[in-house]
């Protein structure tokens, strides 16, 4: 089943985000290579694709996991969470309707 991992960044977390980014992307690459990643990306703090120093306000990941517990365990080990980028994180079942 698909699960949405919805995270909110803590204020002034851009430096921590940039430092943890390679490890975060490596984990997403594994999901992608396994065919389990539907989409992933950050929420820019301002209305443009490259917000620069304005940074980001959070992230969204939609991926396939065997169950909610597995999705929560994967999210709990994300470098953005363990390195203090995320202030909060939630994991919810997701039903894809389109496309």
C-alpha positions in Angstrom: 0.0 0.0 0.0 1.0 3.6 -0.5 1.8 5.9 2.4 2.3 9.7 2.5 5.1 10.9 4.7 4.3 14.6 5.5 7.0 16.5 7.3 7.3 20.1 8.6 10.7 21.7 8.9 11.8 23.5 12.0 12.6 27.2 11.6 16.1 28.0 10.3 16.8 24.4 9.3 18.3 25.1 5.9 21.9 24.4 7.0 20.9 21.1 8.6 18.9 20.2 5.6 21.8 20.8 3.2 24.1 18.7 5.5 21.8 15.8 5.8 20.6 15.9 2.1 23.1 13.3 0.7 22.0 10.6 3.2 18.3 11.6 2.8 18.6 11.2 -1.0 20.4 7.9 -0.7 17.5 6.4 1.2 15.0 7.7 -1.4 17.2 6.3 -4.2 16.8 2.9 -2.7 13.0 3.2 -2.6 13.1 4.4 -6.2 15.4 1.6 -7.4 13.0 -0.9 -5.7 10.1 0.6 -7.6 8.4 1.7 -4.4 8.8 5.5 -4.7 5.8 7.4 -6.3 7.1 10.9 -5.6 9.2 12.9 -3.2 10.2 16.5 -2.8 10.4 19.6 -0.6 8.0 22.5 -0.1 9.8 25.7 -1.0 9.3 28.5 1.5 8.5 30.9 -1.3 6.7 30.5 -4.6 9.6 29.5 -6.8 11.4 26.2 -7.6 14.7 27.4 -6.1 14.0 29.3 -2.9 17.7 30.0 -2.1 18.2 31.2 1.4 14.4 31.2 2.1 14.8 27.4 2.3 11.9 25.0 2.7 9.0 24.4 5.0 8.8 20.6 4.8 8.7 17.6 2.6 6.3 15.1 1.0 7.2 11.5 0.2 4.7 9.0 -1.2 6.0 5.5 -1.3 4.9 1.9 -1.0 5.4 -0.1 2.2 4.1 -3.4 3.4 2.1 -1.7 6.2 1.8 1.5 8.3 4.3 0.2 10.9 6.9 -0.3 8.2 6.3 3.2 6.7 6.5 4.8 10.2 9.8 2.9 10.9 11.3 4.0 7.6 10.2 7.7 8.3 11.6 7.6 11.8 15.1 6.7 10.5 15.1 9.5 7.9 18.2 11.7 8.3 16.1 14.9 8.0 14.3 13.7 11.2 17.3 12.4 13.0 19.5 15.4 12.2 16.9 17.9 13.4 15.6 19.3 10.0 12.0 18.2 10.7 10.0 19.6 13.6 7.2 17.1 13.0 6.4 14.2 10.8 3.2 12.2 10.1 2.6 9.0 8.1 -0.8 8.3 6.6 -2.1 5.7 4.2 -2.5 7.1 0.7 -4.9 6.0 -2.0 -3.7 7.1 -5.5 -6.7 8.1 -7.7 -4.9 10.1 -10.5 -2.9 9.6 -12.7 
